[in-house]
Amino acid sequence: MSYNLLKGKKGIIFGALNVDSIAWKVALKAHEEGAEFILTNAPVALRMGELDELAKATGSDVVSADVTSMEDLENLFNKTAEKFGKIDFILHSIGMSVNVRKKIPYTESNYDFYAKGIDISAISFHRVMKIAKEKDIMNEWGSIVALSYIAAQLAIPGYNDMSDAKSLLESIARTFGYYYGLDKKVRVNTISQSPTKTTAGNGIKGFNSLYNFANSNSPLGNASSEACADYCITLFSDLTKYVTMQNLYHDGGFSKTAVTDRTMSHFEER
Ligand SMILES: NC(=O)c1ccc[n+]([C@@H]2O[C@H](COP(=O)([O-])OP(=O)(O)OC[C@H]3O[C@@H](n4cnc5c(N)ncnc54)[C@H](O)[C@@H]3O)[C@@H](O)[C@H]2O)c1
């Protein structure tokens, strides 16, 4: 059901890779709610060719941009400005760790890989907002959201250096959000999402166990990617104008639960 929550709003959506991607779901919902947007992803992701399908379904243009390249981002924001003038929302739905990909344990991290992962997964958020602010492309009360994970706060085996990337990402949201709010009334938040079955999620060592544990240990169970998309839409809408600089848990209560009865039942002594 559509509520027209984003009627007339324009934006940029980073990170839709395939139908499983959280950003893919956000794009479909944003379209349903009346938004227009540019879809963007790294050149290598575009070569896989699936994004065209989403572009068709949502009537969007696709612009290639590697978030580690200022040149690519400049081009993306110039094209966005040409098409829309100003915009109202940005979704940063990007994560990548070479240490995770290469299955290098956290305590044995390779530092070149570490730096690359932090650059793509966290510093890119700063870069995107820096360019947006310099170009003054955001309308007042615009909303910028990035996706995070509870490994920023809690030690979670297998999440590796992505934990550090997410801590930095959340800090950037808070700090940039302060300046962006003060100067331009733009809000910046992160959503800390439940484990979700996507390409990035499945790359984490022991992901299925992590997914099942979180599902068991949240009173409401894991939040789906569709539910995450709904939450993003509320943050892009005018109904959440005074929410900024927050890390918002969208996890069925996992972050506030030590243990559920469901989980405890696995440990009964016999
Ligand atoms: N899947 C989960 O369990 C989960 C849980 C919490 C948070 N998140 C976060 O959600 C976000 C989206 O991930 P997803 O789970 O939808 O997986 P996904 O694999 O579908 O999305 C990750 C995206 O990052 C893009 N990307 C990687 N390197 C890039 C670069 N250099 N330039 C531009 N884009 C690049 C990929 O192409 C891909 O589209 C990530 O920030 C992820 O950490 C995921």
The ligand as an ORCA input file, in Angstrom:
! r2SCAN-3c Opt
* xyz 0 1
  N      23.029     -8.057      4.986
  C      23.123     -7.847      6.288
  O      23.077     -8.764      7.128
  C      23.287     -6.427      6.789
  C      22.988     -6.133      8.137
  C      23.177     -4.820      8.576
  C      23.664     -3.851      7.708
  N      23.937     -4.186      6.403
  C      24.476     -3.149      5.517
  O      23.565     -2.880      4.487
  C      24.271     -2.297      3.401
  C      23.856     -2.956      2.097
  O      24.297     -4.293      2.049
  P      23.381     -5.486      1.545
  O      23.280     -6.429      2.702
  O      22.158     -5.002      0.887
  O      24.352     -6.230      0.518
  P      24.655     -5.965     -1.038
  O      25.839     -6.836     -1.324
  O      23.458     -6.178     -1.844
  O      25.078     -4.426     -1.094
  C      26.380     -3.947     -0.887
  C      26.627     -2.945     -1.998
  O      27.873     -2.246     -1.830
  C      28.302     -1.955     -3.162
  N      29.712     -1.554     -3.203
  C      30.784     -2.282     -2.812
  N      31.914     -1.624     -3.104
  C      31.548     -0.447     -3.686
  C      32.266      0.665     -4.201
  N      33.611      0.716     -4.191
  N      31.564      1.697     -4.741
  C      30.213      1.678     -4.764
  N      29.478      0.659     -4.279
  C      30.141     -0.402     -3.747
  C      28.068     -3.282     -3.876
  O      28.177     -3.202     -5.284
  C      26.683     -3.600     -3.382
  O      25.699     -3.046     -4.232
  C      25.762     -2.434      3.735
  O      26.221     -1.240      4.330
  C      25.743     -3.533      4.768
  O      26.884     -3.530      5.595
  C      23.738     -5.435      5.919
*
